[in-house]
Amino acid sequence: MADNFRVIFAGLADNVDIKTACTNLAEKLKTSDEKVALFFKGKPLFAPSDKDKALKQAKLLASLGIKSKLQAVSNAIQNSSPHHPQTHPT
């Protein structure tokens, strides 16, 4: 079973300021500046996806001067739940 990948923020190119990058990315993705700002603080912007899609997302970010890296996300972690009802009270 193949792992999925999440694109995470790694920094900005030398000639890019954070406000410009935030505005440009929000416009490109048609999302809010707030969601993009959270991405810059380490929150995920994209859902985990296969490697090809994650690489395309990273390429899009790079075109806007945003450095990123891929982080493997195992399928078991994505599907975890807080309750595992194995026994039922009688």
The first five atom37 places (N, CA, C, CB, O) and aatype in JSON, in Angstrom:
{
  "aatype": [12, 0, 3, 2, 13, 1, 19, 9, 13, 0, 7, 10, 0, 3, 2, 19, 3, 9, 11, 16, 0, 4, 16, 2, 10, 0, 6, 11, 10, 11, 16, 15, 3, 6, 11, 19, 0, 10, 13, 13, 11, 7, 11, 14, 10, 13, 0, 14, 15, 3, 11, 3, 11, 0, 10, 11, 5, 0, 11, 10, 10, 0, 15, 10, 7, 9, 11, 15, 11, 10, 5, 0, 19, 15, 2, 0, 9, 5, 2, 15, 15, 14, 8, 8, 14, 5, 16, 8, 14, 16],
  "atom_mask": [
    [1, 1, 1, 1, 1],
    [1, 1, 1, 1, 1],
    [1, 1, 1, 1, 1],
    [1, 1, 1, 1, 1],
    [1, 1, 1, 1, 1],
    [1, 1, 1, 1, 1],
    [1, 1, 1, 1, 1],
    [1, 1, 1, 1, 1],
    [1, 1, 1, 1, 1],
    [1, 1, 1, 1, 1],
    [1, 1, 1, 0, 1],
    [1, 1, 1, 1, 1],
    [1, 1, 1, 1, 1],
    [1, 1, 1, 1, 1],
    [1, 1, 1, 1, 1],
    [1, 1, 1, 1, 1],
    [1, 1, 1, 1, 1],
    [1, 1, 1, 1, 1],
    [1, 1, 1, 1, 1],
    [1, 1, 1, 1, 1],
    [1, 1, 1, 1, 1],
    [1, 1, 1, 1, 1],
    [1, 1, 1, 1, 1],
    [1, 1, 1, 1, 1],
    [1, 1, 1, 1, 1],
    [1, 1, 1, 1, 1],
    [1, 1, 1, 1, 1],
    [1, 1, 1, 1, 1],
    [1, 1, 1, 1, 1],
    [1, 1, 1, 1, 1],
    [1, 1, 1, 1, 1],
    [1, 1, 1, 1, 1],
    [1, 1, 1, 1, 1],
    [1, 1, 1, 1, 1],
    [1, 1, 1, 1, 1],
    [1, 1, 1, 1, 1],
    [1, 1, 1, 1, 1],
    [1, 1, 1, 1, 1],
    [1, 1, 1, 1, 1],
    [1, 1, 1, 1, 1],
    [1, 1, 1, 1, 1],
    [1, 1, 1, 0, 1],
    [1, 1, 1, 1, 1],
    [1, 1, 1, 1, 1],
    [1, 1, 1, 1, 1],
    [1, 1, 1, 1, 1],
    [1, 1, 1, 1, 1],
    [1, 1, 1, 1, 1],
    [1, 1, 1, 1, 1],
    [1, 1, 1, 1, 1],
    [1, 1, 1, 1, 1],
    [1, 1, 1, 1, 1],
    [1, 1, 1, 1, 1],
    [1, 1, 1, 1, 1],
    [1, 1, 1, 1, 1],
    [1, 1, 1, 1, 1],
    [1, 1, 1, 1, 1],
    [1, 1, 1, 1, 1],
    [1, 1, 1, 1, 1],
    [1, 1, 1, 1, 1],
    [1, 1, 1, 1, 1],
    [1, 1, 1, 1, 1],
    [1, 1, 1, 1, 1],
    [1, 1, 1, 1, 1],
    [1, 1, 1, 0, 1],
    [1, 1, 1, 1, 1],
    [1, 1, 1, 1, 1],
    [1, 1, 1, 1, 1],
    [1, 1, 1, 1, 1],
    [1, 1, 1, 1, 1],
    [1, 1, 1, 1, 1],
    [1, 1, 1, 1, 1],
    [1, 1, 1, 1, 1],
    [1, 1, 1, 1, 1],
    [1, 1, 1, 1, 1],
    [1, 1, 1, 1, 1],
    [1, 1, 1, 1, 1],
    [1, 1, 1, 1, 1],
    [1, 1, 1, 1, 1],
    [1, 1, 1, 1, 1],
    [1, 1, 1, 1, 1],
    [1, 1, 1, 1, 1],
    [1, 1, 1, 1, 1],
    [1, 1, 1, 1, 1],
    [1, 1, 1, 1, 1],
    [1, 1, 1, 1, 1],
    [1, 1, 1, 1, 1],
    [1, 1, 1, 1, 1],
    [1, 1, 1, 1, 1],
    [1, 1, 1, 1, 1]
  ],
  "atom_positions": [
    [[0.85, -1.18, 0.0], [0.0, 0.0, 0.0], [0.89, 1.24, 0.0], [-0.97, 0.0, 1.23], [1.75, 1.4, 0.87]],
    [[0.7, 2.09, -0.96], [1.56, 3.27, -1.11], [1.17, 4.36, -0.11], [1.47, 3.82, -2.54], [0.0, 4.56, 0.21]],
    [[2.18, 5.04, 0.38], [1.93, 6.17, 1.26], [1.49, 7.38, 0.45], [3.19, 6.5, 2.09], [1.81, 7.5, -0.73]],
    [[0.77, 8.25, 1.1], [0.44, 9.53, 0.51], [1.42, 10.56, 1.04], [-1.03, 9.94, 0.83], [2.18, 10.3, 1.98]],
    [[1.41, 11.71, 0.43], [2.33, 12.77, 0.81], [1.58, 14.06, 1.06], [3.39, 12.98, -0.27], [0.55, 14.34, 0.45]],
    [[2.13, 14.82, 1.98], [1.58, 16.14, 2.31], [2.67, 17.16, 2.0], [1.12, 16.23, 3.82], [3.84, 16.96, 2.32]],
    [[2.27, 18.26, 1.37], [3.2, 19.35, 1.07], [3.23, 20.28, 2.28], [2.8, 20.12, -0.24], [2.19, 20.77, 2.71]],
    [[4.43, 20.51, 2.81], [4.54, 21.4, 3.96], [5.47, 22.56, 3.64], [5.05, 20.63, 5.2], [6.39, 22.44, 2.84]],
    [[5.22, 23.68, 4.28], [5.97, 24.91, 4.06], [7.4, 24.76, 4.57], [5.28, 26.1, 4.76], [7.64, 24.23, 5.65]],
    [[8.36, 25.24, 3.75], [9.77, 25.14, 4.14], [10.49, 26.48, 4.09], [10.49, 24.16, 3.24], [11.65, 26.57, 4.51]],
    [[9.85, 27.53, 3.59], [10.48, 28.84, 3.54], [10.09, 29.59, 2.28], [0.0, 0.0, 0.0], [9.27, 29.13, 1.49]],
    [[10.68, 30.75, 2.12], [10.42, 31.59, 0.95], [11.71, 31.81, 0.18], [9.8, 32.95, 1.37], [12.8, 31.8, 0.75]],
    [[11.58, 32.02, -1.12], [12.73, 32.37, -1.94], [13.27, 33.73, -1.46], [12.36, 32.41, -3.46], [12.53, 34.51, -0.87]],
    [[14.54, 33.99, -1.72], [15.19, 35.2, -1.21], [14.5, 36.5, -1.62], [16.61, 35.24, -1.69], [14.49, 37.46, -0.86]],
    [[13.91, 36.52, -2.82], [13.34, 37.77, -3.34], [11.84, 37.88, -3.1], [13.62, 37.88, -4.83], [11.18, 38.72, -3.72]],
    [[11.28, 37.04, -2.22], [9.83, 37.03, -2.0], [9.52, 37.39, -0.54], [9.23, 35.64, -2.35], [10.11, 36.83, 0.38]],
    [[8.59, 38.34, -0.36], [8.18, 38.64, 1.01], [6.89, 37.89, 1.31], [7.99, 40.18, 1.22], [6.14, 37.52, 0.41]],
    [[6.64, 37.68, 2.59], [5.55, 36.8, 3.0], [4.18, 37.35, 2.62], [5.61, 36.57, 4.49], [3.28, 36.57, 2.28]],
    [[4.0, 38.65, 2.67], [2.69, 39.23, 2.31], [2.36, 38.99, 0.85], [2.66, 40.74, 2.62], [1.24, 38.61, 0.5]],
    [[3.36, 39.22, -0.02], [3.16, 39.01, -1.45], [2.87, 37.53, -1.73], [4.39, 39.48, -2.25], [1.96, 37.2, -2.49]],
    [[3.66, 36.65, -1.12], [3.47, 35.22, -1.33], [2.09, 34.78, -0.85], [4.56, 34.42, -0.59], [1.43, 33.99, -1.52]],
    [[1.66, 35.29, 0.28], [0.35, 34.95, 0.84], [-0.77, 35.38, -0.11], [0.17, 35.6, 2.22], [-1.67, 34.6, -0.41]],
    [[-0.7, 36.61, -0.56], [-1.72, 37.14, -1.46], [-1.75, 36.38, -2.78], [-1.47, 38.63, -1.73], [-2.82, 36.0, -3.26]],
    [[-0.58, 36.15, -3.37], [-0.5, 35.46, -4.66], [-1.01, 34.02, -4.56], [0.93, 35.46, -5.17], [-1.73, 33.56, -5.45]],
    [[-0.65, 33.32, -3.49], [-1.09, 31.93, -3.34], [-2.6, 31.87, -3.09], [-0.33, 31.26, -2.18], [-3.28, 31.0, -3.64]],
    [[-3.11, 32.76, -2.28], [-4.56, 32.78, -2.01], [-5.34, 33.03, -3.3], [-4.9, 33.87, -0.97], [-6.37, 32.4, -3.54]],
    [[-4.85, 33.95, -4.14], [-5.52, 34.22, -5.41], [-5.43, 33.01, -6.34], [-4.9, 35.45, -6.09], [-6.42, 32.65, -6.99]],
    [[-4.27, 32.41, -6.41], [-4.06, 31.26, -7.3], [-4.97, 30.09, -6.92], [-2.59, 30.81, -7.26], [-5.53, 29.43, -7.8]],
    [[-5.11, 29.84, -5.62], [-5.92, 28.71, -5.15], [-7.37, 29.08, -4.88], [-5.31, 28.14, -3.89], [-8.18, 28.22, -4.53]],
    [[-7.7, 30.35, -5.05], [-9.05, 30.85, -4.76], [-9.47, 30.47, -3.33], [-10.06, 30.29, -5.78], [-10.55, 29.93, -3.11]],
    [[-8.6, 30.77, -2.39], [-8.86, 30.51, -0.98], [-8.56, 31.78, -0.18], [-8.01, 29.31, -0.46], [-8.17, 32.8, -0.74]],
    [[-8.75, 31.72, 1.12], [-8.57, 32.91, 1.95], [-7.1, 33.11, 2.33], [-9.42, 32.8, 3.22], [-6.32, 32.17, 2.38]],
    [[-6.75, 34.37, 2.58], [-5.41, 34.7, 3.07], [-5.15, 34.0, 4.41], [-5.25, 36.23, 3.22], [-4.02, 33.63, 4.72]],
    [[-6.21, 33.82, 5.21], [-6.06, 33.19, 6.52], [-5.58, 31.75, 6.4], [-7.4, 33.24, 7.29], [-4.71, 31.31, 7.15]],
    [[-6.16, 30.99, 5.45], [-5.74, 29.6, 5.25], [-4.29, 29.53, 4.79], [-6.65, 28.9, 4.24], [-3.53, 28.66, 5.22]],
    [[-3.91, 30.45, 3.92], [-2.53, 30.48, 3.43], [-1.59, 30.87, 4.58], [-2.38, 31.48, 2.25], [-0.51, 30.29, 4.71]],
    [[-1.98, 31.83, 5.4], [-1.16, 32.23, 6.54], [-0.95, 31.06, 7.5], [-1.81, 33.42, 7.28], [0.14, 30.89, 8.04]],
    [[-1.99, 30.25, 7.7], [-1.86, 29.07, 8.56], [-0.89, 28.05, 7.94], [-3.23, 28.41, 8.78], [-0.15, 27.38, 8.66]],
    [[-0.9, 27.95, 6.61], [0.05, 27.07, 5.92], [1.48, 27.52, 6.22], [-0.21, 27.06, 4.39], [2.36, 26.69, 6.46]],
    [[1.71, 28.82, 6.2], [3.05, 29.35, 6.48], [3.45, 29.08, 7.94], [3.09, 30.85, 6.19], [4.63, 29.11, 8.27]],
    [[2.46, 28.83, 8.8], [2.75, 28.54, 10.21], [2.81, 27.03, 10.49], [1.69, 29.18, 11.11], [2.95, 26.61, 11.64]],
    [[2.71, 26.22, 9.42], [2.87, 24.78, 9.59], [1.61, 23.94, 9.44], [0.0, 0.0, 0.0], [1.68, 22.71, 9.5]],
    [[0.46, 24.58, 9.25], [-0.77, 23.81, 9.07], [-0.86, 23.34, 7.61], [-2.02, 24.67, 9.45], [-0.35, 24.01, 6.72]],
    [[-1.5, 22.19, 7.38], [-1.62, 21.71, 5.99], [-2.57, 22.58, 5.17], [-2.11, 20.26, 5.98], [-3.6, 23.04, 5.66]],
    [[-2.21, 22.8, 3.92], [-3.06, 23.55, 2.99], [-3.76, 22.59, 2.04], [-2.23, 24.58, 2.2], [-4.9, 22.82, 1.62]],
    [[-3.07, 21.5, 1.71], [-3.62, 20.5, 0.8], [-3.85, 19.2, 1.57], [-2.67, 20.26, -0.4], [-3.15, 18.91, 2.53]],
    [[-4.83, 18.44, 1.14], [-5.04, 17.1, 1.71], [-3.92, 16.19, 1.26], [-6.44, 16.52, 1.28], [-3.32, 16.43, 0.21]],
    [[-3.62, 15.16, 2.03], [-2.6, 14.21, 1.57], [-3.0, 13.63, 0.22], [-2.4, 13.07, 2.62], [-4.18, 13.36, -0.03]],
    [[-2.01, 13.43, -0.64], [-2.3, 12.93, -1.98], [-1.14, 12.05, -2.45], [-2.53, 14.09, -2.98], [-0.12, 11.93, -1.77]],
    [[-1.32, 11.44, -3.62], [-0.25, 10.6, -4.15], [0.95, 11.48, -4.51], [-0.74, 9.8, -5.4], [0.84, 12.7, -4.58]],
    [[2.07, 10.84, -4.73], [3.33, 11.58, -4.91], [3.28, 12.52, -6.11], [4.48, 10.61, -5.07], [3.77, 13.64, -6.02]],
    [[2.7, 12.08, -7.23], [2.64, 12.93, -8.42], [1.86, 14.22, -8.16], [2.01, 12.17, -9.58], [2.29, 15.31, -8.54]],
    [[0.72, 14.09, -7.51], [-0.09, 15.27, -7.2], [0.63, 16.19, -6.22], [-1.46, 14.86, -6.64], [0.61, 17.41, -6.36]],
    [[1.27, 15.59, -5.21], [2.02, 16.39, -4.23], [3.17, 17.14, -4.9], [2.56, 15.5, -3.1], [3.44, 18.29, -4.56]],
    [[3.84, 16.49, -5.86], [4.92, 17.17, -6.58], [4.39, 18.33, -7.42], [5.66, 16.17, -7.48], [5.04, 19.36, -7.54]],
    [[3.21, 18.16, -8.01], [2.59, 19.26, -8.77], [2.25, 20.43, -7.85], [1.31, 18.77, -9.51], [2.42, 21.59, -8.21]],
    [[1.76, 20.11, -6.64], [1.46, 21.17, -5.67], [2.74, 21.9, -5.28], [0.77, 20.58, -4.41], [2.75, 23.13, -5.18]],
    [[3.82, 21.15, -5.05], [5.11, 21.76, -4.69], [5.62, 22.64, -5.83], [6.14, 20.67, -4.34], [6.19, 23.7, -5.6]],
    [[5.43, 22.18, -7.07], [5.87, 22.96, -8.24], [5.09, 24.27, -8.34], [5.69, 22.12, -9.54], [5.66, 25.31, -8.67]],
    [[3.79, 24.22, -8.06], [2.96, 25.43, -8.06], [3.47, 26.41, -7.02], [1.48, 25.08, -7.8], [3.6, 27.6, -7.29]],
    [[3.76, 25.9, -5.82], [4.28, 26.77, -4.76], [5.62, 27.38, -5.17], [4.43, 25.97, -3.45], [5.86, 28.56, -4.95]],
    [[6.49, 26.57, -5.77], [7.8, 27.05, -6.21], [7.66, 28.17, -7.25], [8.64, 25.9, -6.78], [8.46, 29.1, -7.26]],
    [[6.66, 28.07, -8.11], [6.46, 29.1, -9.14], [6.09, 30.45, -8.51], [5.37, 28.67, -10.12], [6.22, 31.49, -9.15]],
    [[5.63, 30.41, -7.25], [5.27, 31.63, -6.53], [6.35, 32.04, -5.53], [3.93, 31.45, -5.82], [6.15, 32.97, -4.74]],
    [[7.48, 31.35, -5.57], [8.58, 31.69, -4.66], [8.44, 31.11, -3.27], [0.0, 0.0, 0.0], [9.02, 31.61, -2.32]],
    [[7.65, 30.03, -3.16], [7.4, 29.4, -1.87], [8.1, 28.04, -1.85], [5.87, 29.25, -1.58], [7.8, 27.18, -2.68]],
    [[9.02, 27.87, -0.92], [9.72, 26.59, -0.8], [8.88, 25.64, 0.04], [11.13, 26.79, -0.16], [8.24, 26.04, 1.02]],
    [[8.88, 24.38, -0.37], [8.11, 23.38, 0.36], [8.85, 22.06, 0.33], [6.69, 23.22, -0.24], [9.84, 21.89, -0.39]],
    [[8.36, 21.12, 1.12], [8.91, 19.77, 1.07], [7.77, 18.79, 1.23], [9.99, 19.55, 2.17], [6.7, 19.13, 1.74]],
    [[8.02, 17.57, 0.78], [7.01, 16.53, 0.89], [7.22, 15.75, 2.17], [7.04, 15.59, -0.35], [8.35, 15.44, 2.54]],
    [[6.14, 15.43, 2.82], [6.18, 14.65, 4.04], [5.3, 13.42, 3.82], [5.72, 15.48, 5.3], [4.12, 13.55, 3.5]],
    [[5.88, 12.24, 3.99], [5.1, 11.01, 3.83], [4.07, 10.91, 4.95], [6.03, 9.78, 3.82], [4.37, 11.18, 6.12]],
    [[2.88, 10.51, 4.59], [1.8, 10.32, 5.56], [1.28, 8.9, 5.35], [0.64, 11.4, 5.38], [0.76, 8.58, 4.28]],
    [[1.42, 8.07, 6.35], [0.97, 6.69, 6.18], [-0.55, 6.63, 6.23], [1.57, 5.77, 7.27], [-1.2, 7.43, 6.9]],
    [[-1.1, 5.68, 5.52], [-2.55, 5.53, 5.46], [-3.14, 5.19, 6.81], [-2.93, 4.46, 4.45], [-4.29, 5.55, 7.08]],
    [[-2.4, 4.53, 7.66], [-2.89, 4.17, 8.99], [-3.14, 5.41, 9.84], [-1.9, 3.23, 9.7], [-4.11, 5.47, 10.6]],
    [[-2.26, 6.39, 9.72], [-2.41, 7.63, 10.51], [-3.64, 8.41, 10.04], [-1.14, 8.51, 10.4], [-4.38, 8.95, 10.86]],
    [[-3.85, 8.46, 8.72], [-4.99, 9.21, 8.2], [-6.31, 8.62, 8.66], [-4.94, 9.23, 6.68], [-7.3, 9.34, 8.8]],
    [[-6.34, 7.32, 8.89], [-7.58, 6.63, 9.18], [-7.75, 6.33, 10.66], [-7.65, 5.35, 8.4], [-8.6, 5.53, 11.03]],
    [[-6.96, 6.97, 11.5], [-7.07, 6.69, 12.93], [-8.3, 7.36, 13.52], [-5.8, 7.16, 13.67], [-8.72, 8.42, 13.07]],
    [[-8.86, 6.73, 14.52], [-10.0, 7.31, 15.21], [-9.77, 7.16, 16.72], [-11.33, 6.62, 14.78], [-9.06, 6.25, 17.14]],
    [[-10.34, 8.03, 17.53], [-10.08, 8.0, 18.96], [-10.73, 6.8, 19.66], [-10.55, 9.28, 19.59], [-10.29, 6.41, 20.74]],
    [[-11.76, 6.23, 19.08], [-12.47, 5.13, 19.73], [-12.35, 3.86, 18.91], [-13.94, 5.48, 19.94], [-12.57, 3.86, 17.7]],
    [[-12.03, 2.8, 19.56], [-11.97, 1.49, 18.91], [-12.89, 0.55, 19.68], [-10.49, 0.92, 18.87], [-12.44, -0.19, 20.55]],
    [[-14.18, 0.59, 19.37], [-15.13, -0.22, 20.15], [-14.97, -1.71, 19.86], [-16.58, 0.22, 19.85], [-15.54, -2.24, 18.91]],
    [[-14.18, -2.36, 20.68], [-13.98, -3.79, 20.52], [-14.85, -4.57, 21.49], [-12.52, -4.15, 20.71], [-15.22, -5.72, 21.23]],
    [[-15.18, -3.96, 22.61], [-16.06, -4.6, 23.58], [-17.26, -3.69, 23.82], [-15.31, -4.89, 24.9], [-17.14, -2.47, 23.82]],
    [[-18.38, -4.29, 24.04], [-19.59, -3.5, 24.3], [-20.02, -3.73, 25.74], [-20.73, -3.88, 23.3], [-20.05, -4.88, 26.19]],
    [[-20.36, -2.68, 26.47], [-20.83, -2.86, 27.85], [-22.16, -3.62, 27.88], [-20.99, -1.49, 28.55], [-23.01, -3.45, 27.0]],
    [[-22.32, -4.44, 28.87], [-23.56, -5.23, 28.96], [-24.47, -4.73, 30.05], [-23.25, -6.69, 29.2], [-25.55, -5.28, 30.25]]
  ]
}
